[in-house]
Amino acid sequence: MSMHLVLPTPQTPLRIGTRGSPLALAQAHETRERLMAAHDLPADAFEVVVIKTTGDRVLDRPLKEIGGKGLFTREIEDAMLAGQIDVAVLSMKDMPVLQPDGLIIDCYLPRENPCDAFVSDKVAGIDALQPGQVVGTSSLRRRAQLLWRRPDLKVVEFRGNVQTRLKKLADGVADCTFLAMAGLNRLGMADVSRGPIAPEAMLPAVAQGCIGIERRAGDDRVAALLAPIHHAPTGIRLAAERAYLATLDGSCETPIAGLALQDGGQIWMRGEILRPDGSDCLAEEGRANEADAATLGEDIARRLLSRAPAGFFDWRTG
């Protein structure tokens, strides 16, 4: 296929769709740089196309009220199906498990640090938080995990991009917050964090730290362009984590955590589901050969579901 590969040019650039946040742009530019290096092409053979999404526009309400994870991807995917862009650079943590008909993700960049970061200018870490202190987060997973371990803390809604959340922190809306270590690293802002939180203390979101590049299913030219920058080890870890999420029927309305690691030709995966109010937490783990990564993810999810009582994910009132 590569012998006949038609490379993009400044006159006919490859159009890379992305959200407009600083982090999304950093991820799109990383993708462009990797493609430039793989094919020895100039920057102007690629065009970064910013697409505003509902998730970026509506910042005053929790995601679960306005439609969930797809809000960060729907408009970008519509643009690709309409032929307005050629690929989309997406944070896999934001991606629903199923792609729209006609679209496929089979290219992943090397995974960044998957851990959560503790961010505060007042407090050194979770263990240093005093009873009643205010934690800001828009993540149901982080909220539930925190309240499971520290029911004495107060949690407030905290939406927006990295810069928005840091401003809320500076304004005193909360004493601390959590961000993805991967995003801070990609923005060159690792010093904002007090450090990564060990997965044993806060298991990350499924696919945290992973960038996927989505394309049209029948576009062999784009598939060939992307093939050299695909990171196979990340793909194996995601096969386990995404199968786990799909089996749990995970959405942003359910507190789910999961992390797969490679260990000498094997995959070791941990999974965790929590009640939204943090009153209960179930955890499972397992190992399998890399070739069986997806089966391992499904198995861990089934074990968790078999232990979860009816209504486990329902919000409790009162």
N, C-alpha and C positions, 0 to 999 in steps of 0.2 A: 504493500500500500504506500509506503513512504517514498518509493521511487517516483510516484506520480502525485505526491503531496503538493497541493497548491498553497504556497505560503501567503500570509497576509502581507500587504504593502501599505505605505502611507496613503495610496489612492483607494485601496480597498482594505481598510483595517479590520481586524477582528474586534467586534464590539463586545465589551465586557460589562455586563449589567451588575449594579450593586446598589445597596442603600447608601444614603448620603452621610451617615455618621462618620466621625473621624476614624473609628475602629474599622467600619466596613470599607472605607476608602483605603486604609492601610492594608487590609486583606486583598483588595482588588489590585493594589500596586504590587504586593508581593507576588500575586499570581502573574501579573504582567512581566515582572522581572524574571521569574522562573521560565516563562515562555520565551522571553528574549534570549536568555542564556541557552536554553535547549535548542533553539532554532537559529541562533546568531542573527537576531533581527533587531532593528532600531525601535526605540520607544514609540515612535509615531506609526508603527505598523499595528498598533493597538489603540483602541478608543475606549476610555472608561466612561460609561453612560450611567449617570445617577438617576435612580427611580425612587420617588417618594412613596413610602408605603403607609397604609393605615396605622400600623403599629408605631410608626415614627410621628404621625400627625396627632394621634390621640394620646396625650400623656397624663390626663387628669383622672383616668379610671383604670382599675386593675384589668389586666389582659383577659381574665376569665369572663369579664362582663362584656367585652367588645368582640369576642370571637376566637381567642386563643392564638396558638403558635403561627398559624397560617397568615396572620396579619403582617408578618415581616417578609413574606415571600410571594403572596398571591399576585400583587401587581407586577413584580419582576418576572414571574413565570408567565403571566399573561403576555407581557412584552416579548418574551422569547417565542411563545407559540404564535404570536403575530408577526414574527420575523424582524422585530425592531432591534433585537440584540442576538448575539450568537451563543454566548455562555453567560451563566450567572455565578457569581462568587458568593457563597452562603455560609453562615455559621451553622454547623450541623446541629448544634444545641437547639436552634430555633426551628429546625425542620420537622414537619409532620412526617410520620413513618412512610406514608404513601405519597408518591409523586403523581402529579396529574398525568393523564394519558398523553403519551407523546413526548414525555420528558424523562431523562435518566441521569443518575449521578453514579459515575464509575471512576471518578478521579478525585483523590484526596491529597492535600498537601501534608507534609510531616506534622504530626500533632505537637502542639505546644504543651506547656505544663497544664495538666487537667485540673489542678487543685483550685479551690476557692482562696481568695486573698482576704485577710482581715484589714480593714481600712479605718483608721481613727487617729485624730490628733490628740486625743485625750486618754485613751486606754491602750495598754500594751498588747492585749489579746483576749480571747473569749474568757479564759480563766480569771482574768483581772476585772471582769465586769461585776459591778455591785448589784445587789437586788434592786429592781425597779428602774435600772438604767434603760435608756431607749435605744433600740436597734432599728435601723431603717432597711427594709428590703422589699422588693416587689416579687421575690421568688417564693412560691408556696413551699418548695422543697426546703430552702434555707430557713424559712419561718418555722416549719414543722420540726426540722432537725434541731434548731436552736431551742424551741420550747420543750422538746422531748428531753433535752439535757438540762435546760435552765428555765423551768416554768415560772421562775421568779422575775423574768425580764419582760419588758414591754416592747412589742413589735409594731412599727408603723409602716404604712405603704410608702414606697420609695422608687418611683419609676423614672425613666429617662436614660440618656446615654451616660457614659462614664463622667463626662464633664458636668452634666446636669446634677448627677448624684453627688459629686464632690462639692459642688456649690451648696447643695442642701445641707451637707455635713458642716461646711464652713458657717452656714447660717444658723446652725444649732438646732435643726429639725430633729436630729438624732445624735447619739454619742458615738455611734460606729455604724459601719455598713460592710457588706461583702461584695466583692467584684470577682470576676474570673481572672486568675493570675495570667492566663494566656492573653487576654485582652490588654492588660497592663504591659506585659512584655512586648506585645506587637506595637503598642503605642510609644514604646520607650519610656514608660512611666512606672517601672517596677518599684521605684523608690517611694511611690504613693502608698504602697502596701507595708504593713508591719511584717509581712512574710506569708508564704503559703500555709494553709491549714492542712495538716496531715489528713489523708483520706479516712484514717481511723476515727478522727474527731468529726469530720464532716465529709461524707462521701459525695463526690461531685455529681452534677447532672450528667445524664447520658450524653456522650459525644462532646462534652465540654473540651474546648481547646482545638477542635477539629474544623477545618475548612473544606467544604465540598464544592466542586465545580460542576454545575448542572448544564446539560446540553439537550438538544433535540435528539430523540431516539434514533432517527434514521440518518443523522448527519455524520457520515463516515469521515469526511474531511476534518471536522472539528474533533472527532474521536481520535484521529491520528495525530493531530496537533497536541492534544492533551496527554496522550499516552506517555511521553517521556517524563512528564512531571508528576505522574501518579506515584504516591508513596505506599507500596504494597503492605508494609507492616501496619500502618494506620488503617488501611482497608480491612485487615484481618480483625483488629480490635473493634472496629466499628461494626463488622458483621455480627459479632457477639452482642454488642450493646444495642444495636438497632433491632435485632431479633428479640431481645429481651423486652425492649420498649413496645414493640409491635404485639407481643404476646400479652403484655399487661394492658394493652390498649391505652398507652400513656398519652396524656395531653398536659397542657400547662395548668389544668385544674386538679391534677393529682400529684401529690408529693412522691416522686420516684427518684432514686439515685442509683447509679451503677457505674462501675469502672472495670474495664478489662485490661490486663497487663500481659505482656509476653514474657515467658520464662523458659528458655531453652527448648524451643520448638513447641511449647505448650502455651495455652491461654489460661490464665487464672483470673476468674471474674468474681466480683462481689456485687450483690444487689440489695437494695433496701427500699421498703415502702413504708409510709407513715400515715397515720391519721392526720387530716389537715390541721387539727388543733394541737398536734404534737403529743397527744395523750398516749399513743402507742406506736411502736416501731417494730417491724419484722425484718430480719436480715438472713440472707443465704449466701453461700459461696460455692464454687466448684472449679474443677480443672478439666481440660480436654486438649487433645491435639489441635493445632492451629486449623487443620482442615475441617474440624468439627466445631468451629467457633460459633456459628449460628445456632447449631443444635444445643450447645452449652447455654447460650443466652435464653433460648426458649425453655430449657429445663429449669434454670434458676427461677425464671418468671412463674412457671407452673407450680413449683414448690412454694413460692411465696403466696400465690393465689389460693393454693390448697389450705394454707394456714390462716388466711385472712377471713375473719367472720363477715357475715352479710353486713353491708353498709359501712365497710371499713373506710372507704374514701369519702363518705358523706360528711358534710359540715355539721358539727354539733352546735346547737343554740342553747343559750342560757348558761 
